[in-house]
Amino acid sequence: MARKAVATAETVTQAVEALVGEGLDPTVERVRAKLGGGSFTTISKLLSEALAQRQTQATQISDVPADLVEIGQRAVSAIYAAVQRQATTKIELIEADARKHVDAANHARAEAALEIERLEREGEQAADALAAAQKATQEGLARAERAEATAQAARAEIERLTHATAAAQADAQAARASDHEAQQRAARSEDARRAAEAESHKEIERLQKALARAEAQVESSRADVERCTQRLEAAESEAKRAQDAHRAAEAESRKERDQLQKQLAKAEASIETLRADHQKAQQEIERARENERRVRDEAAELRGQLKALGGEKGKK
């Protein structure tokens, strides 16, 4: 089904009359808005005819003053320059703010890198201290084991000498029950027993002293092991603290980097929006200039028509 034309000589004339009654200039844009659509070419042609008809009916003919056209051009140029300056200034401010955020992000990233490096050094130092404490603990345990072995050997020697003393005492007891010769042997045996017993006592005392020294060494080694264990636990705690601080610093750095990236993305989006607005404003200004040129052409055409009509009147 064909679409009904809305731009006719009658409808255009009615739109012109309505616009003049509202105190507005009947331009192609306004007439088209009154009609609710239509071809620019058709409306322009019909508008020229309607305006020419109105001019022929008017008792006085007035042209558009050239100075008014010049004032309109200057106004449009001033509006365009103001819009462009405002958009450029806003874009420069947003770009400067974005650069400031980027510089802050780079500075924060550098500080985070330095903090991570410091924590890594502390972690390495803690690891070295942990290794040293483990080595000292192992050495203390080895000394304790050697001291325990020495103490065990001393106990075995004391037990052997005790058995030997008991055997000597048994021999002496058996010798007392024999004859004189046996008594003499017993006396010799007794002397030997006493000498052996005295020697055994000396050896026992020596071994007891050695055992005491070994036990003291064991206690000292245990104290060393305890100290090393405490140092080991402290080193492990320090290493854990450094690791926790390292992880916290990395998490904070990631969080701040994400926030700055969001801010940067937001600033870039604002810049893109302003650029789009700037481009839109330029397009609006171009359309205004195009309308101005069209109006000037229409005015020139109308002036030509009016002059032609004036010439025809003069001939009549």
C-alpha positions as CSV (number, residue, x, y, z in Angstrom):
1,M,0.0,0.0,0.0
2,A,1.5,3.4,-1.1
3,R,2.2,5.9,1.7
4,K,0.1,9.0,1.7
5,A,2.1,12.2,0.9
6,V,2.1,14.7,3.7
7,A,4.0,17.5,1.8
8,T,1.5,19.3,-0.5
9,A,1.1,22.9,-1.5
10,E,-1.9,23.2,0.8
11,T,-0.3,21.5,3.9
12,V,3.0,23.5,3.4
13,T,1.0,26.8,3.2
14,Q,-0.9,25.9,6.3
15,A,2.3,25.0,8.1
16,V,3.8,28.4,7.1
17,E,0.8,30.3,8.3
18,A,0.9,28.4,11.6
19,L,4.6,29.2,12.1
20,V,4.2,32.8,11.3
21,G,1.3,33.0,13.7
22,E,3.6,31.5,16.4
23,G,6.1,34.2,15.7
24,L,8.6,31.7,14.1
25,D,10.4,31.8,10.8
26,P,9.0,29.2,8.4
27,T,12.2,27.1,7.7
28,V,12.3,23.7,6.0
29,E,13.1,22.0,9.3
30,R,10.1,23.6,11.1
31,V,7.7,23.0,8.3
32,R,8.8,19.4,8.1
33,A,8.3,19.1,11.9
34,K,4.8,20.6,11.6
35,L,4.0,18.1,8.8
36,G,5.5,15.2,10.7
37,G,7.8,14.2,7.9
38,G,8.3,14.5,4.2
39,S,11.0,14.9,1.6
40,F,13.4,17.9,2.2
41,T,13.5,18.5,-1.6
42,T,9.7,18.6,-1.9
43,I,9.2,20.6,1.2
44,S,11.9,23.1,0.1
45,K,10.3,23.5,-3.3
46,L,6.7,23.9,-1.9
47,L,8.0,26.3,0.8
48,S,9.6,28.5,-1.8
49,E,6.4,28.6,-3.7
50,A,4.4,29.4,-0.5
51,L,6.7,32.1,0.5
52,A,6.8,33.6,-3.0
53,Q,3.0,33.6,-2.9
54,R,3.0,35.4,0.4
55,Q,5.5,37.9,-0.9
56,T,3.3,38.7,-3.9
57,Q,0.4,39.3,-1.6
58,A,2.4,41.6,0.7
59,T,2.4,45.3,0.2
60,Q,6.0,45.6,1.3
61,I,8.8,43.2,0.5
62,S,11.7,42.9,2.8
63,D,14.9,40.9,2.3
64,V,17.0,39.2,5.0
65,P,19.6,41.8,6.0
66,A,23.1,40.8,5.2
67,D,24.3,41.9,8.6
68,L,21.8,39.6,10.2
69,V,23.2,36.7,8.2
70,E,26.7,37.7,9.3
71,I,25.7,37.9,12.9
72,G,24.2,34.3,12.6
73,Q,27.4,33.0,11.1
74,R,29.5,34.6,13.9
75,A,27.1,33.2,16.5
76,V,27.4,29.7,15.1
77,S,31.2,30.0,14.9
78,A,31.4,31.2,18.5
79,I,29.2,28.3,19.7
80,Y,31.3,25.8,17.8
81,A,34.6,27.3,19.2
82,A,33.1,27.3,22.7
83,V,31.9,23.7,22.5
84,Q,35.2,22.6,21.1
85,R,37.2,24.4,23.8
86,Q,35.0,23.0,26.5
87,A,35.2,19.4,25.2
88,T,39.0,19.8,24.7
89,T,39.5,21.1,28.2
90,K,37.4,18.3,29.7
91,I,39.3,15.7,27.7
92,E,42.6,17.2,28.9
93,L,41.5,17.2,32.5
94,I,40.4,13.6,32.3
95,E,43.6,12.6,30.6
96,A,45.6,14.4,33.2
97,D,43.6,12.6,36.0
98,A,44.1,9.3,34.2
99,R,47.9,9.9,34.0
100,K,47.9,10.8,37.7
101,H,46.2,7.5,38.5
102,V,48.6,5.6,36.2
103,D,51.6,7.3,37.9
104,A,50.1,6.5,41.3
105,A,49.6,2.9,40.2
106,N,53.2,2.6,39.0
107,H,54.5,4.2,42.2
108,A,52.4,1.8,44.3
109,R,53.5,-1.1,42.2
110,A,57.2,-0.1,42.7
111,E,56.7,0.2,46.4
112,A,55.0,-3.2,46.5
113,A,57.8,-4.7,44.5
114,L,60.3,-3.3,47.0
115,E,58.3,-4.6,50.0
116,I,58.1,-8.0,48.4
117,E,61.8,-8.0,47.8
118,R,62.4,-7.0,51.4
119,L,60.1,-9.8,52.6
120,E,61.8,-12.3,50.3
121,R,65.2,-11.3,51.8
122,E,63.7,-11.7,55.3
123,G,62.4,-15.1,54.2
124,E,65.8,-16.1,52.9
125,Q,67.4,-15.0,56.2
126,A,64.8,-16.9,58.2
127,A,65.5,-20.0,56.0
128,D,69.2,-19.7,56.7
129,A,68.6,-19.3,60.4
130,L,66.3,-22.3,60.3
131,A,68.9,-24.4,58.5
132,A,71.6,-23.3,61.0
133,A,69.3,-24.2,63.9
134,Q,68.6,-27.6,62.4
135,K,72.3,-28.2,61.9
136,A,73.0,-27.2,65.5
137,T,70.2,-29.4,66.7
138,Q,71.6,-32.4,64.8
139,E,75.1,-31.8,66.2
140,G,73.7,-31.5,69.7
141,L,71.8,-34.8,69.3
142,A,75.0,-36.5,67.9
143,R,77.0,-35.3,71.0
144,A,74.2,-36.5,73.3
145,E,74.3,-39.9,71.6
146,R,78.0,-40.1,71.9
147,A,77.8,-39.1,75.6
148,E,75.1,-41.7,76.2
149,A,77.3,-44.4,74.5
150,T,80.2,-43.4,76.8
151,A,77.9,-43.7,79.8
152,Q,76.7,-47.1,78.8
153,A,80.3,-48.3,78.3
154,A,81.2,-47.0,81.8
155,R,78.2,-48.8,83.3
156,A,79.3,-52.0,81.6
157,E,82.8,-51.7,82.9
158,I,81.6,-51.0,86.5
159,E,79.4,-54.1,86.3
160,R,82.3,-56.2,85.0
161,L,84.6,-55.0,87.9
162,T,81.8,-55.7,90.4
163,H,81.5,-59.2,89.1
164,A,85.3,-59.6,89.3
165,T,85.3,-58.3,92.9
166,A,82.6,-60.8,93.8
167,A,84.6,-63.6,92.2
168,A,87.7,-62.6,94.2
169,Q,85.7,-62.6,97.4
170,A,84.4,-66.0,96.6
171,D,87.9,-67.3,96.0
172,A,89.1,-65.8,99.3
173,Q,86.2,-67.4,101.2
174,A,87.0,-70.8,99.7
175,A,90.7,-70.4,100.6
176,R,89.9,-69.8,104.3
177,A,88.5,-73.4,104.5
178,S,91.7,-75.1,103.4
179,D,94.8,-76.0,105.3
180,H,97.7,-73.8,106.4
181,E,99.1,-73.9,102.9
182,A,95.7,-73.0,101.8
183,Q,95.6,-70.3,104.5
184,Q,98.8,-69.0,103.1
185,R,97.4,-69.1,99.7
186,A,94.3,-67.5,101.1
187,A,96.4,-64.9,102.7
188,R,98.1,-64.2,99.4
189,S,94.7,-64.4,97.8
190,E,93.3,-62.0,100.4
191,D,96.2,-59.7,99.7
192,A,95.6,-60.0,96.0
193,R,91.8,-59.6,96.6
194,R,92.4,-56.5,98.7
195,A,94.8,-55.2,96.0
196,A,92.3,-56.1,93.3
197,E,89.5,-54.6,95.4
198,A,91.4,-51.4,96.0
199,E,92.2,-51.3,92.3
200,S,88.6,-52.0,91.5
201,H,87.5,-49.2,93.9
202,K,89.9,-46.9,92.1
203,E,88.7,-48.0,88.8
204,I,85.0,-47.7,89.9
205,E,85.7,-44.2,91.2
206,R,87.4,-43.3,88.0
207,L,84.5,-44.7,86.0
208,Q,81.9,-43.1,88.3
209,K,83.7,-39.8,87.7
210,A,83.7,-40.5,84.0
211,L,80.0,-41.5,84.2
212,A,79.3,-38.2,86.1
213,R,81.1,-36.3,83.4
214,A,79.3,-38.2,80.7
215,E,75.9,-37.5,82.4
216,A,76.8,-33.8,82.8
217,Q,77.7,-33.8,79.1
218,V,74.4,-35.5,78.4
219,E,72.6,-32.8,80.4
220,S,74.6,-30.1,78.6
221,S,73.8,-31.7,75.3
222,R,70.1,-31.8,76.3
223,A,70.2,-28.2,77.2
224,D,71.9,-27.4,73.9
225,V,69.2,-29.5,72.1
226,E,66.5,-27.5,74.0
227,R,68.1,-24.2,73.1
228,C,68.5,-25.3,69.5
229,T,64.8,-26.5,69.5
230,Q,63.7,-23.1,70.8
231,R,65.8,-21.4,68.2
232,L,64.4,-23.7,65.5
233,E,60.8,-22.9,66.7
234,A,61.6,-19.2,66.7
235,A,63.1,-19.4,63.2
236,E,60.1,-21.4,62.0
237,S,57.8,-18.8,63.5
238,E,59.7,-16.0,61.9
239,A,59.7,-17.8,58.6
240,K,55.9,-18.3,58.8
241,R,55.5,-14.6,59.8
242,A,57.6,-13.5,56.8
243,Q,55.6,-15.8,54.5
244,D,52.3,-14.5,55.9
245,A,53.5,-10.9,55.4
246,H,54.7,-11.7,51.9
247,R,51.3,-13.2,51.0
248,A,49.5,-10.2,52.6
249,A,51.7,-7.8,50.6
250,E,51.1,-9.7,47.4
251,A,47.3,-9.7,48.1
252,E,47.3,-6.0,48.9
253,S,49.3,-5.3,45.8
254,R,46.9,-7.3,43.6
255,K,43.9,-5.5,45.2
256,E,45.4,-2.0,44.7
257,R,46.4,-3.0,41.1
258,D,42.8,-4.1,40.4
259,Q,41.4,-0.9,41.9
260,L,43.8,1.2,39.8
261,Q,43.0,-0.8,36.7
262,K,39.3,-0.2,37.3
263,Q,39.9,3.6,37.8
264,L,41.9,3.7,34.7
265,A,39.2,1.8,32.7
266,K,36.6,4.2,34.1
267,A,38.8,7.2,33.1
268,E,39.3,5.8,29.6
269,A,35.5,5.2,29.3
270,S,34.9,8.8,30.4
271,I,37.4,10.0,27.7
272,E,35.7,7.9,25.1
273,T,32.3,9.3,26.2
274,L,33.6,12.8,25.9
275,R,35.1,12.1,22.6
276,A,31.8,10.8,21.4
277,D,30.0,13.9,22.8
278,H,32.6,16.0,21.1
279,Q,32.1,14.2,17.8
280,K,28.3,14.5,18.3
281,A,28.7,18.2,19.0
282,Q,30.8,18.6,15.8
283,Q,28.1,16.8,13.9
284,E,25.4,19.0,15.3
285,I,27.5,22.1,14.4
286,E,28.0,20.7,10.9
287,R,24.2,20.2,10.6
288,A,23.6,23.7,11.9
289,R,26.1,25.0,9.3
290,E,24.4,22.9,6.6
291,N,21.0,24.4,7.7
292,E,22.5,27.8,7.7
293,R,23.8,27.3,4.1
294,R,20.5,25.9,3.0
295,V,18.7,28.9,4.6
296,R,21.1,31.3,2.9
297,D,20.5,29.5,-0.4
298,E,16.8,29.6,0.1
299,A,17.0,33.3,1.1
300,A,19.1,34.0,-2.0
301,E,16.6,32.1,-4.1
302,L,13.7,34.0,-2.5
303,R,15.5,37.3,-3.1
304,G,15.9,36.3,-6.8
305,Q,12.2,35.4,-7.0
306,L,11.2,38.6,-5.3
307,K,13.4,40.6,-7.6
308,A,11.9,38.8,-10.6
309,L,8.4,39.5,-9.3
310,G,9.3,43.1,-8.7
311,G,10.6,43.3,-12.3
312,E,7.3,41.8,-13.6
313,K,5.3,44.3,-11.5
314,G,7.4,47.2,-13.0
315,K,6.6,46.0,-16.5
316,K,2.9,45.8,-15.8
